[in-house]
Amino acid sequence: MSNTVGAILLDTRSIQRYVFGCNDLKTNIGASYLVDAIFEEAMLKVLQEQDFDNLVLDWESRNELLMRKDSSVDCEIAYIGGGNMV
């Protein structure tokens, strides 16, 4: 079993800079929801539609990557928050 894990970092930094350039609280709250929904809903749906035998999505309940110990894990979410997804 390999001890290396490949990772992809997706971030919305440019989107956040553009959207949060406004001082209107209503706009900021709505924009924050949209940025969060990109990962929490849209990206998770895309991952679930892929042909992974073992997709791990319970990243909030763990402190470490399961795929480092279990080679049967094909894809795992490590973190979602702050406009980022790993």
PDB file of N, CA, C and O in Angstrom, chain B, residues numbered from 101:
ATOM      1  N   MET B 101       0.837  -1.175   0.000  1.00  0.00           N
ATOM      2  CA  MET B 101       0.000   0.000   0.000  1.00  0.00           C
ATOM      3  C   MET B 101       0.889   1.248   0.000  1.00  0.00           C
ATOM      4  O   MET B 101       1.895   1.305   0.708  1.00  0.00           O
ATOM      5  N   SER B 102       0.508   2.237  -0.797  1.00  0.00           N
ATOM      6  CA  SER B 102       1.255   3.484  -0.891  1.00  0.00           C
ATOM      7  C   SER B 102       0.869   4.432   0.235  1.00  0.00           C
ATOM      8  O   SER B 102      -0.293   4.484   0.639  1.00  0.00           O
ATOM      9  N   ASN B 103       1.840   5.180   0.741  1.00  0.00           N
ATOM     10  CA  ASN B 103       1.568   6.178   1.770  1.00  0.00           C
ATOM     11  C   ASN B 103       1.328   7.561   1.188  1.00  0.00           C
ATOM     12  O   ASN B 103       1.168   8.523   1.939  1.00  0.00           O
ATOM     13  N   THR B 104       1.299   7.679  -0.134  1.00  0.00           N
ATOM     14  CA  THR B 104       1.069   8.972  -0.755  1.00  0.00           C
ATOM     15  C   THR B 104      -0.387   9.112  -1.183  1.00  0.00           C
ATOM     16  O   THR B 104      -1.047   8.138  -1.546  1.00  0.00           O
ATOM     17  N   VAL B 105      -0.862  10.340  -1.131  1.00  0.00           N
ATOM     18  CA  VAL B 105      -2.237  10.647  -1.498  1.00  0.00           C
ATOM     19  C   VAL B 105      -2.222  11.856  -2.418  1.00  0.00           C
ATOM     20  O   VAL B 105      -1.595  12.868  -2.106  1.00  0.00           O
ATOM     21  N   GLY B 106      -2.909  11.757  -3.549  1.00  0.00           N
ATOM     22  CA  GLY B 106      -3.048  12.897  -4.437  1.00  0.00           C
ATOM     23  C   GLY B 106      -4.156  13.797  -3.923  1.00  0.00           C
ATOM     24  O   GLY B 106      -5.121  13.313  -3.331  1.00  0.00           O
ATOM     25  N   ALA B 107      -4.032  15.098  -4.140  1.00  0.00           N
ATOM     26  CA  ALA B 107      -5.050  16.022  -3.642  1.00  0.00           C
ATOM     27  C   ALA B 107      -5.324  17.110  -4.665  1.00  0.00           C
ATOM     28  O   ALA B 107      -4.457  17.489  -5.453  1.00  0.00           O
ATOM     29  N   ILE B 108      -6.544  17.597  -4.631  1.00  0.00           N
ATOM     30  CA  ILE B 108      -6.955  18.719  -5.467  1.00  0.00           C
ATOM     31  C   ILE B 108      -7.558  19.770  -4.542  1.00  0.00           C
ATOM     32  O   ILE B 108      -8.433  19.459  -3.735  1.00  0.00           O
ATOM     33  N   LEU B 109      -7.096  21.001  -4.655  1.00  0.00           N
ATOM     34  CA  LEU B 109      -7.653  22.109  -3.899  1.00  0.00           C
ATOM     35  C   LEU B 109      -8.470  22.962  -4.851  1.00  0.00           C
ATOM     36  O   LEU B 109      -7.953  23.472  -5.845  1.00  0.00           O
ATOM     37  N   LEU B 110      -9.738  23.111  -4.544  1.00  0.00           N
ATOM     38  CA  LEU B 110     -10.619  23.985  -5.300  1.00  0.00           C
ATOM     39  C   LEU B 110     -10.926  25.185  -4.424  1.00  0.00           C
ATOM     40  O   LEU B 110     -11.312  25.025  -3.266  1.00  0.00           O
ATOM     41  N   ASP B 111     -10.760  26.392  -4.964  1.00  0.00           N
ATOM     42  CA  ASP B 111     -11.087  27.549  -4.135  1.00  0.00           C
ATOM     43  C   ASP B 111     -11.824  28.598  -4.957  1.00  0.00           C
ATOM     44  O   ASP B 111     -11.737  28.636  -6.184  1.00  0.00           O
ATOM     45  N   THR B 112     -12.537  29.429  -4.254  1.00  0.00           N
ATOM     46  CA  THR B 112     -13.334  30.475  -4.879  1.00  0.00           C
ATOM     47  C   THR B 112     -12.801  31.852  -4.498  1.00  0.00           C
ATOM     48  O   THR B 112     -13.566  32.812  -4.399  1.00  0.00           O
ATOM     49  N   ARG B 113     -11.526  31.946  -4.291  1.00  0.00           N
ATOM     50  CA  ARG B 113     -10.904  33.185  -3.832  1.00  0.00           C
ATOM     51  C   ARG B 113     -11.255  34.364  -4.736  1.00  0.00           C
ATOM     52  O   ARG B 113     -11.645  35.419  -4.235  1.00  0.00           O
ATOM     53  N   SER B 114     -11.130  34.215  -6.027  1.00  0.00           N
ATOM     54  CA  SER B 114     -11.422  35.316  -6.945  1.00  0.00           C
ATOM     55  C   SER B 114     -12.895  35.697  -6.901  1.00  0.00           C
ATOM     56  O   SER B 114     -13.239  36.877  -6.967  1.00  0.00           O
ATOM     57  N   ILE B 115     -13.761  34.701  -6.789  1.00  0.00           N
ATOM     58  CA  ILE B 115     -15.190  34.982  -6.698  1.00  0.00           C
ATOM     59  C   ILE B 115     -15.477  35.741  -5.410  1.00  0.00           C
ATOM     60  O   ILE B 115     -16.232  36.713  -5.419  1.00  0.00           O
ATOM     61  N   GLN B 116     -14.889  35.311  -4.314  1.00  0.00           N
ATOM     62  CA  GLN B 116     -15.129  35.967  -3.035  1.00  0.00           C
ATOM     63  C   GLN B 116     -14.657  37.421  -3.063  1.00  0.00           C
ATOM     64  O   GLN B 116     -15.356  38.305  -2.569  1.00  0.00           O
ATOM     65  N   ARG B 117     -13.507  37.669  -3.623  1.00  0.00           N
ATOM     66  CA  ARG B 117     -12.975  39.031  -3.682  1.00  0.00           C
ATOM     67  C   ARG B 117     -13.933  39.938  -4.451  1.00  0.00           C
ATOM     68  O   ARG B 117     -14.173  41.079  -4.056  1.00  0.00           O
ATOM     69  N   TYR B 118     -14.470  39.428  -5.534  1.00  0.00           N
ATOM     70  CA  TYR B 118     -15.406  40.190  -6.357  1.00  0.00           C
ATOM     71  C   TYR B 118     -16.723  40.429  -5.610  1.00  0.00           C
ATOM     72  O   TYR B 118     -17.191  41.562  -5.510  1.00  0.00           O
ATOM     73  N   VAL B 119     -17.304  39.365  -5.095  1.00  0.00           N
ATOM     74  CA  VAL B 119     -18.614  39.467  -4.457  1.00  0.00           C
ATOM     75  C   VAL B 119     -18.558  40.254  -3.156  1.00  0.00           C
ATOM     76  O   VAL B 119     -19.420  41.097  -2.909  1.00  0.00           O
ATOM     77  N   PHE B 120     -17.573  39.997  -2.331  1.00  0.00           N
ATOM     78  CA  PHE B 120     -17.504  40.645  -1.035  1.00  0.00           C
ATOM     79  C   PHE B 120     -16.891  42.041  -1.098  1.00  0.00           C
ATOM     80  O   PHE B 120     -16.629  42.650  -0.061  1.00  0.00           O
ATOM     81  N   GLY B 121     -16.662  42.546  -2.296  1.00  0.00           N
ATOM     82  CA  GLY B 121     -16.214  43.928  -2.464  1.00  0.00           C
ATOM     83  C   GLY B 121     -17.324  44.909  -2.139  1.00  0.00           C
ATOM     84  O   GLY B 121     -17.081  46.113  -2.059  1.00  0.00           O
ATOM     85  N   CYS B 122     -18.512  44.425  -1.955  1.00  0.00           N
ATOM     86  CA  CYS B 122     -19.685  45.238  -1.636  1.00  0.00           C
ATOM     87  C   CYS B 122     -19.822  45.344  -0.114  1.00  0.00           C
ATOM     88  O   CYS B 122     -19.517  44.397   0.611  1.00  0.00           O
ATOM     89  N   ASN B 123     -20.279  46.490   0.354  1.00  0.00           N
ATOM     90  CA  ASN B 123     -20.473  46.682   1.797  1.00  0.00           C
ATOM     91  C   ASN B 123     -21.891  46.377   2.250  1.00  0.00           C
ATOM     92  O   ASN B 123     -22.211  46.574   3.423  1.00  0.00           O
ATOM     93  N   ASP B 124     -22.748  45.905   1.360  1.00  0.00           N
ATOM     94  CA  ASP B 124     -24.137  45.609   1.681  1.00  0.00           C
ATOM     95  C   ASP B 124     -24.229  44.233   2.347  1.00  0.00           C
ATOM     96  O   ASP B 124     -23.858  43.225   1.746  1.00  0.00           O
ATOM     97  N   LEU B 125     -24.723  44.193   3.585  1.00  0.00           N
ATOM     98  CA  LEU B 125     -24.795  42.943   4.344  1.00  0.00           C
ATOM     99  C   LEU B 125     -25.657  41.908   3.640  1.00  0.00           C
ATOM    100  O   LEU B 125     -25.304  40.729   3.603  1.00  0.00           O
ATOM    101  N   LYS B 126     -26.780  42.334   3.083  1.00  0.00           N
ATOM    102  CA  LYS B 126     -27.674  41.407   2.390  1.00  0.00           C
ATOM    103  C   LYS B 126     -26.949  40.730   1.218  1.00  0.00           C
ATOM    104  O   LYS B 126     -27.096  39.527   1.004  1.00  0.00           O
ATOM    105  N   THR B 127     -26.183  41.496   0.477  1.00  0.00           N
ATOM    106  CA  THR B 127     -25.412  40.945  -0.647  1.00  0.00           C
ATOM    107  C   THR B 127     -24.349  39.978  -0.144  1.00  0.00           C
ATOM    108  O   THR B 127     -24.151  38.916  -0.735  1.00  0.00           O
ATOM    109  N   ASN B 128     -23.667  40.331   0.934  1.00  0.00           N
ATOM    110  CA  ASN B 128     -22.618  39.468   1.486  1.00  0.00           C
ATOM    111  C   ASN B 128     -23.169  38.146   1.993  1.00  0.00           C
ATOM    112  O   ASN B 128     -22.563  37.097   1.777  1.00  0.00           O
ATOM    113  N   ILE B 129     -24.315  38.186   2.667  1.00  0.00           N
ATOM    114  CA  ILE B 129     -24.918  36.954   3.180  1.00  0.00           C
ATOM    115  C   ILE B 129     -25.345  36.058   2.030  1.00  0.00           C
ATOM    116  O   ILE B 129     -25.101  34.852   2.055  1.00  0.00           O
ATOM    117  N   GLY B 130     -25.981  36.643   1.021  1.00  0.00           N
ATOM    118  CA  GLY B 130     -26.396  35.860  -0.149  1.00  0.00           C
ATOM    119  C   GLY B 130     -25.215  35.283  -0.893  1.00  0.00           C
ATOM    120  O   GLY B 130     -25.248  34.132  -1.326  1.00  0.00           O
ATOM    121  N   ALA B 131     -24.168  36.081  -1.044  1.00  0.00           N
ATOM    122  CA  ALA B 131     -22.969  35.617  -1.736  1.00  0.00           C
ATOM    123  C   ALA B 131     -22.280  34.508  -0.954  1.00  0.00           C
ATOM    124  O   ALA B 131     -21.781  33.546  -1.539  1.00  0.00           O
ATOM    125  N   SER B 132     -22.252  34.643   0.370  1.00  0.00           N
ATOM    126  CA  SER B 132     -21.651  33.614   1.205  1.00  0.00           C
ATOM    127  C   SER B 132     -22.391  32.291   1.031  1.00  0.00           C
ATOM    128  O   SER B 132     -21.769  31.232   0.944  1.00  0.00           O
ATOM    129  N   TYR B 133     -23.714  32.355   0.981  1.00  0.00           N
ATOM    130  CA  TYR B 133     -24.514  31.155   0.752  1.00  0.00           C
ATOM    131  C   TYR B 133     -24.173  30.526  -0.599  1.00  0.00           C
ATOM    132  O   TYR B 133     -24.018  29.309  -0.695  1.00  0.00           O
ATOM    133  N   LEU B 134     -24.057  31.343  -1.633  1.00  0.00           N
ATOM    134  CA  LEU B 134     -23.763  30.818  -2.970  1.00  0.00           C
ATOM    135  C   LEU B 134     -22.388  30.156  -3.029  1.00  0.00           C
ATOM    136  O   LEU B 134     -22.233  29.088  -3.621  1.00  0.00           O
ATOM    137  N   VAL B 135     -21.395  30.790  -2.416  1.00  0.00           N
ATOM    138  CA  VAL B 135     -20.046  30.217  -2.406  1.00  0.00           C
ATOM    139  C   VAL B 135     -20.059  28.883  -1.671  1.00  0.00           C
ATOM    140  O   VAL B 135     -19.459  27.915  -2.138  1.00  0.00           O
ATOM    141  N   ASP B 136     -20.731  28.820  -0.535  1.00  0.00           N
ATOM    142  CA  ASP B 136     -20.830  27.575   0.233  1.00  0.00           C
ATOM    143  C   ASP B 136     -21.562  26.500  -0.578  1.00  0.00           C
ATOM    144  O   ASP B 136     -21.161  25.336  -0.568  1.00  0.00           O
ATOM    145  N   ALA B 137     -22.617  26.881  -1.267  1.00  0.00           N
ATOM    146  CA  ALA B 137     -23.418  25.923  -2.039  1.00  0.00           C
ATOM    147  C   ALA B 137     -22.636  25.325  -3.204  1.00  0.00           C
ATOM    148  O   ALA B 137     -22.921  24.205  -3.627  1.00  0.00           O
ATOM    149  N   ILE B 138     -21.658  26.053  -3.725  1.00  0.00           N
ATOM    150  CA  ILE B 138     -20.836  25.523  -4.816  1.00  0.00           C
ATOM    151  C   ILE B 138     -20.221  24.195  -4.399  1.00  0.00           C
ATOM    152  O   ILE B 138     -20.217  23.241  -5.177  1.00  0.00           O
ATOM    153  N   PHE B 139     -19.703  24.127  -3.177  1.00  0.00           N
ATOM    154  CA  PHE B 139     -19.034  22.916  -2.711  1.00  0.00           C
ATOM    155  C   PHE B 139     -19.976  21.962  -1.983  1.00  0.00           C
ATOM    156  O   PHE B 139     -19.977  20.760  -2.249  1.00  0.00           O
ATOM    157  N   GLU B 140     -20.771  22.496  -1.073  1.00  0.00           N
ATOM    158  CA  GLU B 140     -21.632  21.647  -0.245  1.00  0.00           C
ATOM    159  C   GLU B 140     -22.711  20.933  -1.066  1.00  0.00           C
ATOM    160  O   GLU B 140     -23.153  19.848  -0.687  1.00  0.00           O
ATOM    161  N   GLU B 141     -23.132  21.516  -2.162  1.00  0.00           N
ATOM    162  CA  GLU B 141     -24.193  20.898  -2.958  1.00  0.00           C
ATOM    163  C   GLU B 141     -23.693  20.492  -4.347  1.00  0.00           C
ATOM    164  O   GLU B 141     -23.716  19.314  -4.703  1.00  0.00           O
ATOM    165  N   ALA B 142     -23.248  21.467  -5.118  1.00  0.00           N
ATOM    166  CA  ALA B 142     -22.901  21.206  -6.521  1.00  0.00           C
ATOM    167  C   ALA B 142     -21.729  20.231  -6.682  1.00  0.00           C
ATOM    168  O   ALA B 142     -21.833  19.257  -7.427  1.00  0.00           O
ATOM    169  N   MET B 143     -20.619  20.490  -5.988  1.00  0.00           N
ATOM    170  CA  MET B 143     -19.441  19.634  -6.160  1.00  0.00           C
ATOM    171  C   MET B 143     -19.661  18.246  -5.563  1.00  0.00           C
ATOM    172  O   MET B 143     -19.199  17.259  -6.135  1.00  0.00           O
ATOM    173  N   LEU B 144     -20.346  18.147  -4.442  1.00  0.00           N
ATOM    174  CA  LEU B 144     -20.624  16.831  -3.864  1.00  0.00           C
ATOM    175  C   LEU B 144     -21.499  16.014  -4.809  1.00  0.00           C
ATOM    176  O   LEU B 144     -21.308  14.807  -4.953  1.00  0.00           O
ATOM    177  N   LYS B 145     -22.458  16.675  -5.449  1.00  0.00           N
ATOM    178  CA  LYS B 145     -23.312  15.989  -6.413  1.00  0.00           C
ATOM    179  C   LYS B 145     -22.490  15.467  -7.588  1.00  0.00           C
ATOM    180  O   LYS B 145     -22.690  14.336  -8.033  1.00  0.00           O
ATOM    181  N   VAL B 146     -21.582  16.273  -8.083  1.00  0.00           N
ATOM    182  CA  VAL B 146     -20.716  15.845  -9.190  1.00  0.00           C
ATOM    183  C   VAL B 146     -19.887  14.633  -8.774  1.00  0.00           C
ATOM    184  O   VAL B 146     -19.766  13.676  -9.538  1.00  0.00           O
ATOM    185  N   LEU B 147     -19.320  14.666  -7.582  1.00  0.00           N
ATOM    186  CA  LEU B 147     -18.518  13.526  -7.106  1.00  0.00           C
ATOM    187  C   LEU B 147     -19.363  12.268  -6.974  1.00  0.00           C
ATOM    188  O   LEU B 147     -18.911  11.178  -7.325  1.00  0.00           O
ATOM    189  N   GLN B 148     -20.578  12.411  -6.475  1.00  0.00           N
ATOM    190  CA  GLN B 148     -21.450  11.253  -6.296  1.00  0.00           C
ATOM    191  C   GLN B 148     -21.871  10.647  -7.636  1.00  0.00           C
ATOM    192  O   GLN B 148     -22.199   9.462  -7.696  1.00  0.00           O
ATOM    193  N   GLU B 149     -21.868  11.425  -8.689  1.00  0.00           N
ATOM    194  CA  GLU B 149     -22.238  10.932 -10.014  1.00  0.00           C
ATOM    195  C   GLU B 149     -21.096  10.185 -10.698  1.00  0.00           C
ATOM    196  O   GLU B 149     -21.310   9.534 -11.721  1.00  0.00           O
ATOM    197  N   GLN B 150     -19.886  10.271 -10.147  1.00  0.00           N
ATOM    198  CA  GLN B 150     -18.729   9.589 -10.722  1.00  0.00           C
ATOM    199  C   GLN B 150     -18.758   8.108 -10.352  1.00  0.00           C
ATOM    200  O   GLN B 150     -19.524   7.686  -9.486  1.00  0.00           O
ATOM    201  N   ASP B 151     -17.934   7.349 -11.005  1.00  0.00           N
ATOM    202  CA  ASP B 151     -17.928   5.896 -10.816  1.00  0.00           C
ATOM    203  C   ASP B 151     -16.874   5.467  -9.784  1.00  0.00           C
ATOM    204  O   ASP B 151     -15.998   4.654 -10.081  1.00  0.00           O
ATOM    205  N   PHE B 152     -16.971   6.023  -8.569  1.00  0.00           N
ATOM    206  CA  PHE B 152     -16.059   5.632  -7.496  1.00  0.00           C
ATOM    207  C   PHE B 152     -16.642   4.445  -6.754  1.00  0.00           C
ATOM    208  O   PHE B 152     -17.826   4.441  -6.419  1.00  0.00           O
ATOM    209  N   ASP B 153     -15.817   3.433  -6.495  1.00  0.00           N
ATOM    210  CA  ASP B 153     -16.266   2.284  -5.709  1.00  0.00           C
ATOM    211  C   ASP B 153     -16.421   2.654  -4.240  1.00  0.00           C
ATOM    212  O   ASP B 153     -17.333   2.174  -3.566  1.00  0.00           O
ATOM    213  N   ASN B 154     -15.527   3.511  -3.743  1.00  0.00           N
ATOM    214  CA  ASN B 154     -15.558   3.880  -2.334  1.00  0.00           C
ATOM    215  C   ASN B 154     -15.301   5.381  -2.198  1.00  0.00           C
ATOM    216  O   ASN B 154     -14.153   5.822  -2.143  1.00  0.00           O
ATOM    217  N   LEU B 155     -16.368   6.148  -2.147  1.00  0.00           N
ATOM    218  CA  LEU B 155     -16.322   7.602  -2.007  1.00  0.00           C
ATOM    219  C   LEU B 155     -16.647   7.953  -0.550  1.00  0.00           C
ATOM    220  O   LEU B 155     -17.698   7.566  -0.039  1.00  0.00           O
ATOM    221  N   VAL B 156     -15.755   8.677   0.109  1.00  0.00           N
ATOM    222  CA  VAL B 156     -15.930   9.024   1.521  1.00  0.00           C
ATOM    223  C   VAL B 156     -16.268  10.511   1.627  1.00  0.00           C
ATOM    224  O   VAL B 156     -15.481  11.366   1.221  1.00  0.00           O
ATOM    225  N   LEU B 157     -17.445  10.808   2.175  1.00  0.00           N
ATOM    226  CA  LEU B 157     -17.919  12.192   2.255  1.00  0.00           C
ATOM    227  C   LEU B 157     -18.100  12.682   3.691  1.00  0.00           C
ATOM    228  O   LEU B 157     -18.547  13.812   3.888  1.00  0.00           O
ATOM    229  N   ASP B 158     -17.774  11.885   4.688  1.00  0.00           N
ATOM    230  CA  ASP B 158     -18.015  12.271   6.086  1.00  0.00           C
ATOM    231  C   ASP B 158     -16.825  13.001   6.706  1.00  0.00           C
ATOM    232  O   ASP B 158     -16.420  12.694   7.827  1.00  0.00           O
ATOM    233  N   TRP B 159     -16.275  13.953   5.987  1.00  0.00           N
ATOM    234  CA  TRP B 159     -15.077  14.659   6.409  1.00  0.00           C
ATOM    235  C   TRP B 159     -15.262  15.433   7.719  1.00  0.00           C
ATOM    236  O   TRP B 159     -14.291  15.637   8.446  1.00  0.00           O
ATOM    237  N   GLU B 160     -16.468  15.861   8.028  1.00  0.00           N
ATOM    238  CA  GLU B 160     -16.691  16.658   9.242  1.00  0.00           C
ATOM    239  C   GLU B 160     -16.536  15.847  10.521  1.00  0.00           C
ATOM    240  O   GLU B 160     -16.267  16.412  11.581  1.00  0.00           O
ATOM    241  N   SER B 161     -16.700  14.542  10.438  1.00  0.00           N
ATOM    242  CA  SER B 161     -16.652  13.722  11.640  1.00  0.00           C
ATOM    243  C   SER B 161     -15.281  13.075  11.876  1.00  0.00           C
ATOM    244  O   SER B 161     -15.123  12.302  12.820  1.00  0.00           O
ATOM    245  N   ARG B 162     -14.297  13.381  11.035  1.00  0.00           N
ATOM    246  CA  ARG B 162     -12.968  12.767  11.186  1.00  0.00           C
ATOM    247  C   ARG B 162     -11.882  13.822  11.288  1.00  0.00           C
ATOM    248  O   ARG B 162     -12.042  14.940  10.796  1.00  0.00           O
ATOM    249  N   ASN B 163     -10.779  13.465  11.927  1.00  0.00           N
ATOM    250  CA  ASN B 163      -9.640  14.366  12.076  1.00  0.00           C
ATOM    251  C   ASN B 163      -8.502  14.046  11.118  1.00  0.00           C
ATOM    252  O   ASN B 163      -7.537  14.805  11.019  1.00  0.00           O
ATOM    253  N   GLU B 164      -8.612  12.921  10.411  1.00  0.00           N
ATOM    254  CA  GLU B 164      -7.527  12.517   9.519  1.00  0.00           C
ATOM    255  C   GLU B 164      -8.101  11.886   8.258  1.00  0.00           C
ATOM    256  O   GLU B 164      -9.278  11.529   8.207  1.00  0.00           O
ATOM    257  N   LEU B 165      -7.257  11.754   7.248  1.00  0.00           N
ATOM    258  CA  LEU B 165      -7.684  11.147   5.987  1.00  0.00           C
ATOM    259  C   LEU B 165      -7.780   9.635   6.132  1.00  0.00           C
ATOM    260  O   LEU B 165      -6.822   8.974   6.535  1.00  0.00           O
ATOM    261  N   LEU B 166      -8.922   9.111   5.807  1.00  0.00           N
ATOM    262  CA  LEU B 166      -9.130   7.667   5.851  1.00  0.00           C
ATOM    263  C   LEU B 166      -8.312   6.968   4.766  1.00  0.00           C
ATOM    264  O   LEU B 166      -7.825   5.858   4.975  1.00  0.00           O
ATOM    265  N   MET B 167      -8.163   7.607   3.620  1.00  0.00           N
ATOM    266  CA  MET B 167      -7.474   6.956   2.499  1.00  0.00           C
ATOM    267  C   MET B 167      -5.985   6.711   2.763  1.00  0.00           C
ATOM    268  O   MET B 167      -5.361   5.920   2.056  1.00  0.00           O
ATOM    269  N   ARG B 168      -5.416   7.365   3.754  1.00  0.00           N
ATOM    270  CA  ARG B 168      -4.023   7.093   4.113  1.00  0.00           C
ATOM    271  C   ARG B 168      -3.873   5.724   4.754  1.00  0.00           C
ATOM    272  O   ARG B 168      -2.804   5.118   4.695  1.00  0.00           O
ATOM    273  N   LYS B 169      -4.961   5.231   5.376  1.00  0.00           N
ATOM    274  CA  LYS B 169      -4.919   3.933   6.056  1.00  0.00           C
ATOM    275  C   LYS B 169      -5.667   2.851   5.300  1.00  0.00           C
ATOM    276  O   LYS B 169      -5.395   1.663   5.476  1.00  0.00           O
ATOM    277  N   ASP B 170      -6.612   3.258   4.455  1.00  0.00           N
ATOM    278  CA  ASP B 170      -7.476   2.298   3.772  1.00  0.00           C
ATOM    279  C   ASP B 170      -7.344   2.486   2.260  1.00  0.00           C
ATOM    280  O   ASP B 170      -7.873   3.444   1.696  1.00  0.00           O
ATOM    281  N   SER B 171      -6.641   1.574   1.619  1.00  0.00           N
ATOM    282  CA  SER B 171      -6.383   1.697   0.183  1.00  0.00           C
ATOM    283  C   SER B 171      -7.624   1.480  -0.676  1.00  0.00           C
ATOM    284  O   SER B 171      -7.579   1.705  -1.885  1.00  0.00           O
ATOM    285  N   SER B 172      -8.721   1.048  -0.078  1.00  0.00           N
ATOM    286  CA  SER B 172      -9.943   0.854  -0.851  1.00  0.00           C
ATOM    287  C   SER B 172     -10.688   2.170  -1.107  1.00  0.00           C
ATOM    288  O   SER B 172     -11.617   2.205  -1.915  1.00  0.00           O
ATOM    289  N   VAL B 173     -10.290   3.243  -0.429  1.00  0.00           N
ATOM    290  CA  VAL B 173     -10.933   4.543  -0.624  1.00  0.00           C
ATOM    291  C   VAL B 173     -10.427   5.148  -1.934  1.00  0.00           C
ATOM    292  O   VAL B 173      -9.230   5.380  -2.104  1.00  0.00           O
ATOM    293  N   ASP B 174     -11.357   5.398  -2.855  1.00  0.00           N
ATOM    294  CA  ASP B 174     -11.008   5.966  -4.159  1.00  0.00           C
ATOM    295  C   ASP B 174     -10.943   7.489  -4.130  1.00  0.00           C
ATOM    296  O   ASP B 174     -10.087   8.095  -4.774  1.00  0.00           O
ATOM    297  N   CYS B 175     -11.844   8.094  -3.386  1.00  0.00           N
ATOM    298  CA  CYS B 175     -11.950   9.546  -3.348  1.00  0.00           C
ATOM    299  C   CYS B 175     -12.489   9.942  -1.984  1.00  0.00           C
ATOM    300  O   CYS B 175     -13.380   9.285  -1.444  1.00  0.00           O
ATOM    301  N   GLU B 176     -11.942  11.026  -1.427  1.00  0.00           N
ATOM    302  CA  GLU B 176     -12.344  11.440  -0.088  1.00  0.00           C
ATOM    303  C   GLU B 176     -12.312  12.961   0.014  1.00  0.00           C
ATOM    304  O   GLU B 176     -11.370  13.605  -0.448  1.00  0.00           O
ATOM    305  N   ILE B 177     -13.339  13.519   0.615  1.00  0.00           N
ATOM    306  CA  ILE B 177     -13.345  14.943   0.916  1.00  0.00           C
ATOM    307  C   ILE B 177     -12.563  15.129   2.212  1.00  0.00           C
ATOM    308  O   ILE B 177     -12.845  14.467   3.211  1.00  0.00           O
ATOM    309  N   ALA B 178     -11.577  16.032   2.194  1.00  0.00           N
ATOM    310  CA  ALA B 178     -10.792  16.288   3.397  1.00  0.00           C
ATOM    311  C   ALA B 178     -11.303  17.515   4.139  1.00  0.00           C
ATOM    312  O   ALA B 178     -11.210  17.585   5.365  1.00  0.00           O
ATOM    313  N   TYR B 179     -11.845  18.487   3.400  1.00  0.00           N
ATOM    314  CA  TYR B 179     -12.245  19.740   4.025  1.00  0.00           C
ATOM    315  C   TYR B 179     -13.136  20.518   3.060  1.00  0.00           C
ATOM    316  O   TYR B 179     -12.882  20.544   1.856  1.00  0.00           O
ATOM    317  N   ILE B 180     -14.165  21.143   3.588  1.00  0.00           N
ATOM    318  CA  ILE B 180     -14.958  22.117   2.856  1.00  0.00           C
ATOM    319  C   ILE B 180     -15.213  23.271   3.804  1.00  0.00           C
ATOM    320  O   ILE B 180     -15.748  23.072   4.895  1.00  0.00           O
ATOM    321  N   GLY B 181     -14.838  24.472   3.402  1.00  0.00           N
ATOM    322  CA  GLY B 181     -15.100  25.646   4.234  1.00  0.00           C
ATOM    323  C   GLY B 181     -14.303  26.836   3.785  1.00  0.00           C
ATOM    324  O   GLY B 181     -13.241  26.696   3.178  1.00  0.00           O
ATOM    325  N   GLY B 182     -14.812  28.002   4.082  1.00  0.00           N
ATOM    326  CA  GLY B 182     -14.095  29.231   3.760  1.00  0.00           C
ATOM    327  C   GLY B 182     -13.861  29.433   2.278  1.00  0.00           C
ATOM    328  O   GLY B 182     -12.902  30.104   1.897  1.00  0.00           O
ATOM    329  N   GLY B 183     -14.705  28.874   1.436  1.00  0.00           N
ATOM    330  CA  GLY B 183     -14.532  29.016  -0.003  1.00  0.00           C
ATOM    331  C   GLY B 183     -13.532  28.047  -0.591  1.00  0.00           C
ATOM    332  O   GLY B 183     -13.055  28.250  -1.708  1.00  0.00           O
ATOM    333  N   ASN B 184     -13.204  26.989   0.147  1.00  0.00           N
ATOM    334  CA  ASN B 184     -12.239  25.986  -0.304  1.00  0.00           C
ATOM    335  C   ASN B 184     -12.806  24.588  -0.179  1.00  0.00           C
ATOM    336  O   ASN B 184     -13.676  24.324   0.650  1.00  0.00           O
ATOM    337  N   MET B 185     -12.298  23.697  -1.016  1.00  0.00           N
ATOM    338  CA  MET B 185     -12.619  22.282  -0.921  1.00  0.00           C
ATOM    339  C   MET B 185     -11.359  21.495  -1.262  1.00  0.00           C
ATOM    340  O   MET B 185     -10.724  21.748  -2.285  1.00  0.00           O
ATOM    341  N   VAL B 186     -11.000  20.543  -0.407  1.00  0.00           N
ATOM    342  CA  VAL B 186      -9.846  19.676  -0.659  1.00  0.00           C
ATOM    343  C   VAL B 186     -10.338  18.255  -0.747  1.00  0.00           C
ATOM    344  O   VAL B 186      -9.543  17.339  -0.956  1.00  0.00           O
TER     345      VAL B 186
END
